[in-house]
């Protein structure tokens, strides 16, 4: 009956939805063009995800916006 030994997906016991915005990292990329030392370069310090407030996921099922 239970021959499904090839469970590649690790299903969490607690259902939650990974934040669509930051992908669960809690931080989002925030690349900015900055002039440093007279040379233009991209600075990406990242910033807290405004969607999940750095939690990275939501409890329960949240449909994609
Ligand atoms: Zn997020």
PDB file of the backbone (N, CA, C, O) and the ligand in Angstrom, with CONECT records:
HET     ZN  A 101       1
ATOM      1  N   UNK A   1       0.824  -1.200   0.000  1.00  0.00           N
ATOM      2  CA  UNK A   1       0.000   0.000   0.000  1.00  0.00           C
ATOM      3  C   UNK A   1       0.860   1.251   0.000  1.00  0.00           C
ATOM      4  O   UNK A   1       0.638   2.175  -0.783  1.00  0.00           O
ATOM      5  N   UNK A   2       1.831   1.268   0.877  1.00  0.00           N
ATOM      6  CA  UNK A   2       2.649   2.474   0.989  1.00  0.00           C
ATOM      7  C   UNK A   2       4.032   2.233   0.400  1.00  0.00           C
ATOM      8  O   UNK A   2       5.010   2.003   1.110  1.00  0.00           O
ATOM      9  N   UNK A   3       4.072   2.294  -0.915  1.00  0.00           N
ATOM     10  CA  UNK A   3       5.343   2.055  -1.599  1.00  0.00           C
ATOM     11  C   UNK A   3       6.024   3.354  -2.006  1.00  0.00           C
ATOM     12  O   UNK A   3       7.059   3.337  -2.672  1.00  0.00           O
ATOM     13  N   UNK A   4       5.460   4.441  -1.617  1.00  0.00           N
ATOM     14  CA  UNK A   4       6.008   5.731  -2.020  1.00  0.00           C
ATOM     15  C   UNK A   4       7.226   6.069  -1.171  1.00  0.00           C
ATOM     16  O   UNK A   4       7.164   6.871  -0.240  1.00  0.00           O
ATOM     17  N   UNK A   5       8.326   5.433  -1.525  1.00  0.00           N
ATOM     18  CA  UNK A   5       9.561   5.633  -0.777  1.00  0.00           C
ATOM     19  C   UNK A   5      10.383   6.774  -1.351  1.00  0.00           C
ATOM     20  O   UNK A   5      11.355   7.224  -0.744  1.00  0.00           O
ATOM     21  N   UNK A   6       9.989   7.226  -2.500  1.00  0.00           N
ATOM     22  CA  UNK A   6      10.771   8.247  -3.188  1.00  0.00           C
ATOM     23  C   UNK A   6      10.201   9.634  -2.945  1.00  0.00           C
ATOM     24  O   UNK A   6       9.965  10.387  -3.889  1.00  0.00           O
ATOM     25  N   UNK A   7       9.985   9.963  -1.719  1.00  0.00           N
ATOM     26  CA  UNK A   7       9.431  11.279  -1.413  1.00  0.00           C
ATOM     27  C   UNK A   7      10.529  12.324  -1.486  1.00  0.00           C
ATOM     28  O   UNK A   7      11.295  12.506  -0.540  1.00  0.00           O
ATOM     29  N   UNK A   8      10.595  12.987  -2.583  1.00  0.00           N
ATOM     30  CA  UNK A   8      11.618  14.019  -2.760  1.00  0.00           C
ATOM     31  C   UNK A   8      11.204  15.317  -2.077  1.00  0.00           C
ATOM     32  O   UNK A   8      12.038  16.145  -1.710  1.00  0.00           O
ATOM     33  N   UNK A   9       9.923  15.464  -1.920  1.00  0.00           N
ATOM     34  CA  UNK A   9       9.434  16.680  -1.294  1.00  0.00           C
ATOM     35  C   UNK A   9       9.296  16.469   0.201  1.00  0.00           C
ATOM     36  O   UNK A   9       8.607  15.560   0.664  1.00  0.00           O
ATOM     37  N   UNK A  10       9.959  17.323   0.931  1.00  0.00           N
ATOM     38  CA  UNK A  10       9.860  17.252   2.372  1.00  0.00           C
ATOM     39  C   UNK A  10       8.705  18.132   2.829  1.00  0.00           C
ATOM     40  O   UNK A  10       8.858  19.341   3.002  1.00  0.00           O
ATOM     41  N   UNK A  11       7.601  17.533   3.011  1.00  0.00           N
ATOM     42  CA  UNK A  11       6.411  18.297   3.361  1.00  0.00           C
ATOM     43  C   UNK A  11       6.430  18.637   4.845  1.00  0.00           C
ATOM     44  O   UNK A  11       6.486  17.747   5.694  1.00  0.00           O
ATOM     45  N   UNK A  12       6.384  19.908   5.147  1.00  0.00           N
ATOM     46  CA  UNK A  12       6.395  20.315   6.552  1.00  0.00           C
ATOM     47  C   UNK A  12       5.083  19.953   7.241  1.00  0.00           C
ATOM     48  O   UNK A  12       4.015  19.945   6.629  1.00  0.00           O
ATOM     49  N   UNK A  13       5.196  19.663   8.500  1.00  0.00           N
ATOM     50  CA  UNK A  13       4.000  19.293   9.247  1.00  0.00           C
ATOM     51  C   UNK A  13       3.056  20.484   9.367  1.00  0.00           C
ATOM     52  O   UNK A  13       1.832  20.363   9.329  1.00  0.00           O
ATOM     53  N   UNK A  14       3.690  21.627   9.513  1.00  0.00           N
ATOM     54  CA  UNK A  14       2.870  22.823   9.630  1.00  0.00           C
ATOM     55  C   UNK A  14       2.792  23.510   8.281  1.00  0.00           C
ATOM     56  O   UNK A  14       3.813  23.848   7.683  1.00  0.00           O
ATOM     57  N   UNK A  15       1.596  23.709   7.817  1.00  0.00           N
ATOM     58  CA  UNK A  15       1.429  24.320   6.505  1.00  0.00           C
ATOM     59  C   UNK A  15       1.686  25.816   6.591  1.00  0.00           C
ATOM     60  O   UNK A  15       1.094  26.529   7.402  1.00  0.00           O
ATOM     61  N   UNK A  16       2.568  26.254   5.746  1.00  0.00           N
ATOM     62  CA  UNK A  16       2.768  27.690   5.665  1.00  0.00           C
ATOM     63  C   UNK A  16       3.071  28.056   4.227  1.00  0.00           C
ATOM     64  O   UNK A  16       3.385  27.199   3.401  1.00  0.00           O
ATOM     65  N   UNK A  17       2.975  29.307   3.950  1.00  0.00           N
ATOM     66  CA  UNK A  17       3.200  29.789   2.604  1.00  0.00           C
ATOM     67  C   UNK A  17       4.461  30.645   2.585  1.00  0.00           C
ATOM     68  O   UNK A  17       4.586  31.622   3.323  1.00  0.00           O
ATOM     69  N   UNK A  18       5.378  30.254   1.728  1.00  0.00           N
ATOM     70  CA  UNK A  18       6.593  31.043   1.606  1.00  0.00           C
ATOM     71  C   UNK A  18       6.266  32.375   0.959  1.00  0.00           C
ATOM     72  O   UNK A  18       5.496  32.454   0.002  1.00  0.00           O
ATOM     73  N   UNK A  19       6.863  33.406   1.500  1.00  0.00           N
ATOM     74  CA  UNK A  19       6.607  34.737   0.988  1.00  0.00           C
ATOM     75  C   UNK A  19       6.985  34.826  -0.490  1.00  0.00           C
ATOM     76  O   UNK A  19       8.098  34.480  -0.885  1.00  0.00           O
ATOM     77  N   UNK A  20       6.055  35.287  -1.277  1.00  0.00           N
ATOM     78  CA  UNK A  20       6.281  35.385  -2.715  1.00  0.00           C
ATOM     79  C   UNK A  20       7.281  36.487  -3.039  1.00  0.00           C
ATOM     80  O   UNK A  20       7.922  36.490  -4.090  1.00  0.00           O
ATOM     81  N   UNK A  21       7.388  37.385  -2.137  1.00  0.00           N
ATOM     82  CA  UNK A  21       8.165  38.589  -2.420  1.00  0.00           C
ATOM     83  C   UNK A  21       9.662  38.360  -2.229  1.00  0.00           C
ATOM     84  O   UNK A  21      10.476  38.752  -3.066  1.00  0.00           O
ATOM     85  N   UNK A  22      10.002  37.735  -1.139  1.00  0.00           N
ATOM     86  CA  UNK A  22      11.414  37.550  -0.841  1.00  0.00           C
ATOM     87  C   UNK A  22      11.834  36.093  -0.978  1.00  0.00           C
ATOM     88  O   UNK A  22      13.014  35.769  -0.843  1.00  0.00           O
ATOM     89  N   UNK A  23      10.883  35.222  -1.242  1.00  0.00           N
ATOM     90  CA  UNK A  23      11.222  33.821  -1.423  1.00  0.00           C
ATOM     91  C   UNK A  23      11.557  33.124  -0.121  1.00  0.00           C
ATOM     92  O   UNK A  23      12.153  32.047  -0.126  1.00  0.00           O
ATOM     93  N   UNK A  24      11.187  33.717   0.971  1.00  0.00           N
ATOM     94  CA  UNK A  24      11.389  33.073   2.263  1.00  0.00           C
ATOM     95  C   UNK A  24      12.629  33.558   2.989  1.00  0.00           C
ATOM     96  O   UNK A  24      12.890  33.165   4.126  1.00  0.00           O
ATOM     97  N   UNK A  25      13.386  34.409   2.329  1.00  0.00           N
ATOM     98  CA  UNK A  25      14.628  34.870   2.940  1.00  0.00           C
ATOM     99  C   UNK A  25      14.427  36.013   3.914  1.00  0.00           C
ATOM    100  O   UNK A  25      15.272  36.272   4.771  1.00  0.00           O
ATOM    101  N   UNK A  26      13.302  36.693   3.774  1.00  0.00           N
ATOM    102  CA  UNK A  26      13.032  37.803   4.668  1.00  0.00           C
ATOM    103  C   UNK A  26      13.700  39.097   4.214  1.00  0.00           C
ATOM    104  O   UNK A  26      13.409  40.177   4.727  1.00  0.00           O
ATOM    105  N   UNK A  27      14.586  38.968   3.258  1.00  0.00           N
ATOM    106  CA  UNK A  27      15.241  40.155   2.715  1.00  0.00           C
ATOM    107  C   UNK A  27      15.055  40.166   1.205  1.00  0.00           C
ATOM    108  O   UNK A  27      15.033  39.118   0.560  1.00  0.00           O
ATOM    109  N   UNK A  28      14.924  41.345   0.662  1.00  0.00           N
ATOM    110  CA  UNK A  28      14.790  41.458  -0.781  1.00  0.00           C
ATOM    111  C   UNK A  28      15.991  42.224  -1.330  1.00  0.00           C
ATOM    112  O   UNK A  28      16.551  43.107  -0.681  1.00  0.00           O
ATOM    113  N   UNK A  29      16.353  41.857  -2.522  1.00  0.00           N
ATOM    114  CA  UNK A  29      17.472  42.548  -3.158  1.00  0.00           C
ATOM    115  C   UNK A  29      17.089  43.988  -3.450  1.00  0.00           C
ATOM    116  O   UNK A  29      15.971  44.285  -3.872  1.00  0.00           O
ATOM    117  N   UNK A  30      18.011  44.839  -3.224  1.00  0.00           N
ATOM    118  CA  UNK A  30      17.729  46.254  -3.440  1.00  0.00           C
ATOM    119  C   UNK A  30      18.934  46.923  -4.096  1.00  0.00           C
ATOM    120  O   UNK A  30      19.579  47.786  -3.500  1.00  0.00           O
ATOM    121  N   UNK A  31      19.222  46.521  -5.307  1.00  0.00           N
ATOM    122  CA  UNK A  31      20.395  47.073  -5.994  1.00  0.00           C
ATOM    123  C   UNK A  31      20.216  48.548  -6.316  1.00  0.00           C
ATOM    124  O   UNK A  31      19.173  48.983  -6.805  1.00  0.00           O
ATOM    125  N   UNK A  32      21.237  49.279  -6.034  1.00  0.00           N
ATOM    126  CA  UNK A  32      21.188  50.705  -6.337  1.00  0.00           C
ATOM    127  C   UNK A  32      22.477  51.089  -7.045  1.00  0.00           C
ATOM    128  O   UNK A  32      23.546  50.535  -6.790  1.00  0.00           O
ATOM    129  N   UNK A  33      22.342  52.028  -7.916  1.00  0.00           N
ATOM    130  CA  UNK A  33      23.537  52.544  -8.568  1.00  0.00           C
ATOM    131  C   UNK A  33      24.130  53.639  -7.686  1.00  0.00           C
ATOM    132  O   UNK A  33      23.464  54.613  -7.337  1.00  0.00           O
ATOM    133  N   UNK A  34      25.364  53.455  -7.346  1.00  0.00           N
ATOM    134  CA  UNK A  34      26.002  54.430  -6.471  1.00  0.00           C
ATOM    135  C   UNK A  34      27.342  54.841  -7.049  1.00  0.00           C
ATOM    136  O   UNK A  34      28.024  54.061  -7.715  1.00  0.00           O
ATOM    137  N   UNK A  35      27.692  56.055  -6.783  1.00  0.00           N
ATOM    138  CA  UNK A  35      29.002  56.519  -7.211  1.00  0.00           C
ATOM    139  C   UNK A  35      29.953  56.450  -6.013  1.00  0.00           C
ATOM    140  O   UNK A  35      29.840  57.225  -5.064  1.00  0.00           O
ATOM    141  N   UNK A  36      30.862  55.532  -6.080  1.00  0.00           N
ATOM    142  CA  UNK A  36      31.788  55.360  -4.968  1.00  0.00           C
ATOM    143  C   UNK A  36      33.199  55.604  -5.466  1.00  0.00           C
ATOM    144  O   UNK A  36      33.688  54.912  -6.359  1.00  0.00           O
ATOM    145  N   UNK A  37      33.841  56.591  -4.879  1.00  0.00           N
ATOM    146  CA  UNK A  37      35.200  56.916  -5.288  1.00  0.00           C
ATOM    147  C   UNK A  37      35.257  57.382  -6.732  1.00  0.00           C
ATOM    148  O   UNK A  37      36.261  57.199  -7.421  1.00  0.00           O
ATOM    149  N   UNK A  38      34.155  57.993  -7.183  1.00  0.00           N
ATOM    150  CA  UNK A  38      34.124  58.514  -8.529  1.00  0.00           C
ATOM    151  C   UNK A  38      33.789  57.459  -9.569  1.00  0.00           C
ATOM    152  O   UNK A  38      33.658  57.773 -10.752  1.00  0.00           O
ATOM    153  N   UNK A  39      33.649  56.214  -9.139  1.00  0.00           N
ATOM    154  CA  UNK A  39      33.329  55.149 -10.086  1.00  0.00           C
ATOM    155  C   UNK A  39      31.918  54.636  -9.816  1.00  0.00           C
ATOM    156  O   UNK A  39      31.572  54.324  -8.677  1.00  0.00           O
ATOM    157  N   UNK A  40      31.118  54.552 -10.855  1.00  0.00           N
ATOM    158  CA  UNK A  40      29.763  54.033 -10.680  1.00  0.00           C
ATOM    159  C   UNK A  40      29.781  52.526 -10.427  1.00  0.00           C
ATOM    160  O   UNK A  40      30.470  51.782 -11.125  1.00  0.00           O
ATOM    161  N   UNK A  41      29.060  52.104  -9.477  1.00  0.00           N
ATOM    162  CA  UNK A  41      28.963  50.674  -9.201  1.00  0.00           C
ATOM    163  C   UNK A  41      27.620  50.368  -8.565  1.00  0.00           C
ATOM    164  O   UNK A  41      26.914  51.259  -8.094  1.00  0.00           O
ATOM    165  N   UNK A  42      27.293  49.113  -8.566  1.00  0.00           N
ATOM    166  CA  UNK A  42      26.007  48.708  -8.013  1.00  0.00           C
ATOM    167  C   UNK A  42      26.178  48.257  -6.567  1.00  0.00           C
ATOM    168  O   UNK A  42      27.010  47.409  -6.244  1.00  0.00           O
ATOM    169  N   UNK A  43      25.374  48.843  -5.733  1.00  0.00           N
ATOM    170  CA  UNK A  43      25.398  48.458  -4.327  1.00  0.00           C
ATOM    171  C   UNK A  43      24.102  47.734  -3.997  1.00  0.00           C
ATOM    172  O   UNK A  43      23.009  48.227  -4.278  1.00  0.00           O
ATOM    173  N   UNK A  44      24.239  46.574  -3.406  1.00  0.00           N
ATOM    174  CA  UNK A  44      23.058  45.803  -3.059  1.00  0.00           C
ATOM    175  C   UNK A  44      23.130  45.404  -1.592  1.00  0.00           C
ATOM    176  O   UNK A  44      23.645  44.344  -1.235  1.00  0.00           O
ATOM    177  N   UNK A  45      22.616  46.258  -0.783  1.00  0.00           N
ATOM    178  CA  UNK A  45      22.635  45.972   0.649  1.00  0.00           C
ATOM    179  C   UNK A  45      21.453  45.101   1.065  1.00  0.00           C
ATOM    180  O   UNK A  45      21.423  44.525   2.153  1.00  0.00           O
ATOM    181  N   UNK A  46      20.491  45.028   0.166  1.00  0.00           N
ATOM    182  CA  UNK A  46      19.277  44.320   0.528  1.00  0.00           C
ATOM    183  C   UNK A  46      18.479  45.145   1.513  1.00  0.00           C
ATOM    184  O   UNK A  46      18.982  46.096   2.112  1.00  0.00           O
ATOM    185  N   UNK A  47      17.251  44.769   1.664  1.00  0.00           N
ATOM    186  CA  UNK A  47      16.430  45.469   2.655  1.00  0.00           C
ATOM    187  C   UNK A  47      15.364  44.514   3.170  1.00  0.00           C
ATOM    188  O   UNK A  47      14.998  43.551   2.497  1.00  0.00           O
ATOM    189  N   UNK A  48      14.884  44.787   4.340  1.00  0.00           N
ATOM    190  CA  UNK A  48      13.863  43.903   4.915  1.00  0.00           C
ATOM    191  C   UNK A  48      12.658  43.813   4.011  1.00  0.00           C
ATOM    192  O   UNK A  48      12.211  44.814   3.451  1.00  0.00           O
ATOM    193  N   UNK A  49      12.137  42.621   3.870  1.00  0.00           N
ATOM    194  CA  UNK A  49      10.980  42.422   3.019  1.00  0.00           C
ATOM    195  C   UNK A  49       9.774  43.146   3.607  1.00  0.00           C
ATOM    196  O   UNK A  49       9.385  42.882   4.744  1.00  0.00           O
ATOM    197  N   UNK A  50       9.184  44.054   2.841  1.00  0.00           N
ATOM    198  CA  UNK A  50       8.028  44.805   3.341  1.00  0.00           C
ATOM    199  C   UNK A  50       6.753  43.974   3.352  1.00  0.00           C
ATOM    200  O   UNK A  50       5.736  44.357   3.930  1.00  0.00           O
ATOM    201  N   UNK A  51       6.842  42.832   2.698  1.00  0.00           N
ATOM    202  CA  UNK A  51       5.629  42.023   2.560  1.00  0.00           C
ATOM    203  C   UNK A  51       5.415  41.124   3.774  1.00  0.00           C
ATOM    204  O   UNK A  51       4.304  41.027   4.296  1.00  0.00           O
ATOM    205  N   UNK A  52       6.471  40.476   4.213  1.00  0.00           N
ATOM    206  CA  UNK A  52       6.338  39.542   5.335  1.00  0.00           C
ATOM    207  C   UNK A  52       7.046  40.065   6.573  1.00  0.00           C
ATOM    208  O   UNK A  52       7.031  39.423   7.623  1.00  0.00           O
ATOM    209  N   UNK A  53       7.667  41.233   6.449  1.00  0.00           N
ATOM    210  CA  UNK A  53       8.394  41.822   7.567  1.00  0.00           C
ATOM    211  C   UNK A  53       9.498  40.902   8.053  1.00  0.00           C
ATOM    212  O   UNK A  53       9.660  40.671   9.252  1.00  0.00           O
ATOM    213  N   UNK A  54      10.239  40.391   7.113  1.00  0.00           N
ATOM    214  CA  UNK A  54      11.436  39.553   7.302  1.00  0.00           C
ATOM    215  C   UNK A  54      11.135  38.174   7.873  1.00  0.00           C
ATOM    216  O   UNK A  54      12.055  37.407   8.158  1.00  0.00           O
ATOM    217  N   UNK A  55       9.881  37.860   8.039  1.00  0.00           N
ATOM    218  CA  UNK A  55       9.552  36.522   8.544  1.00  0.00           C
ATOM    219  C   UNK A  55       9.835  35.473   7.468  1.00  0.00           C
ATOM    220  O   UNK A  55      10.340  34.387   7.753  1.00  0.00           O
ATOM    221  N   UNK A  56       9.500  35.824   6.234  1.00  0.00           N
ATOM    222  CA  UNK A  56       9.802  34.928   5.120  1.00  0.00           C
ATOM    223  C   UNK A  56       8.647  34.036   4.729  1.00  0.00           C
ATOM    224  O   UNK A  56       8.613  33.503   3.620  1.00  0.00           O
ATOM    225  N   UNK A  57       7.717  33.874   5.621  1.00  0.00           N
ATOM    226  CA  UNK A  57       6.563  33.042   5.275  1.00  0.00           C
ATOM    227  C   UNK A  57       5.355  33.464   6.096  1.00  0.00           C
ATOM    228  O   UNK A  57       5.464  34.209   7.070  1.00  0.00           O
ATOM    229  N   UNK A  58       4.229  32.977   5.683  1.00  0.00           N
ATOM    230  CA  UNK A  58       2.992  33.274   6.380  1.00  0.00           C
ATOM    231  C   UNK A  58       2.372  31.975   6.869  1.00  0.00           C
ATOM    232  O   UNK A  58       2.490  30.944   6.207  1.00  0.00           O
ATOM    233  N   UNK A  59       1.729  32.011   7.992  1.00  0.00           N
ATOM    234  CA  UNK A  59       1.030  30.816   8.465  1.00  0.00           C
ATOM    235  C   UNK A  59      -0.170  30.527   7.600  1.00  0.00           C
ATOM    236  O   UNK A  59      -0.886  31.438   7.186  1.00  0.00           O
ATOM    237  N   UNK A  60      -0.386  29.268   7.331  1.00  0.00           N
ATOM    238  CA  UNK A  60      -1.537  28.892   6.534  1.00  0.00           C
ATOM    239  C   UNK A  60      -1.283  29.083   5.052  1.00  0.00           C
ATOM    240  O   UNK A  60      -0.149  29.301   4.625  1.00  0.00           O
ATOM    241  N   UNK A  61      -2.316  29.003   4.297  1.00  0.00           N
ATOM    242  CA  UNK A  61      -2.217  29.124   2.854  1.00  0.00           C
ATOM    243  C   UNK A  61      -2.567  30.555   2.437  1.00  0.00           C
ATOM    244  O   UNK A  61      -3.665  31.049   2.693  1.00  0.00           O
ATOM    245  N   UNK A  62      -1.623  31.184   1.805  1.00  0.00           N
ATOM    246  CA  UNK A  62      -1.882  32.532   1.300  1.00  0.00           C
ATOM    247  C   UNK A  62      -1.742  32.496  -0.219  1.00  0.00           C
ATOM    248  O   UNK A  62      -0.670  32.178  -0.733  1.00  0.00           O
ATOM    249  N   UNK A  63      -2.792  32.811  -0.925  1.00  0.00           N
ATOM    250  CA  UNK A  63      -2.720  32.801  -2.382  1.00  0.00           C
ATOM    251  C   UNK A  63      -1.776  33.872  -2.887  1.00  0.00           C
ATOM    252  O   UNK A  63      -1.684  34.956  -2.310  1.00  0.00           O
ATOM    253  N   UNK A  64      -1.076  33.565  -3.968  1.00  0.00           N
ATOM    254  CA  UNK A  64      -0.178  34.560  -4.553  1.00  0.00           C
ATOM    255  C   UNK A  64      -0.936  35.815  -4.946  1.00  0.00           C
ATOM    256  O   UNK A  64      -2.046  35.749  -5.475  1.00  0.00           O
ATOM    257  N   UNK A  65      -0.335  36.931  -4.687  1.00  0.00           N
ATOM    258  CA  UNK A  65      -0.988  38.189  -5.009  1.00  0.00           C
ATOM    259  C   UNK A  65      -0.753  38.523  -6.483  1.00  0.00           C
ATOM    260  O   UNK A  65      -1.223  39.553  -6.966  1.00  0.00           O
TER     261      UNK A  65
HETATM  262 ZN    ZN A 101       8.953  38.389   2.370  1.00  0.00          ZN
END
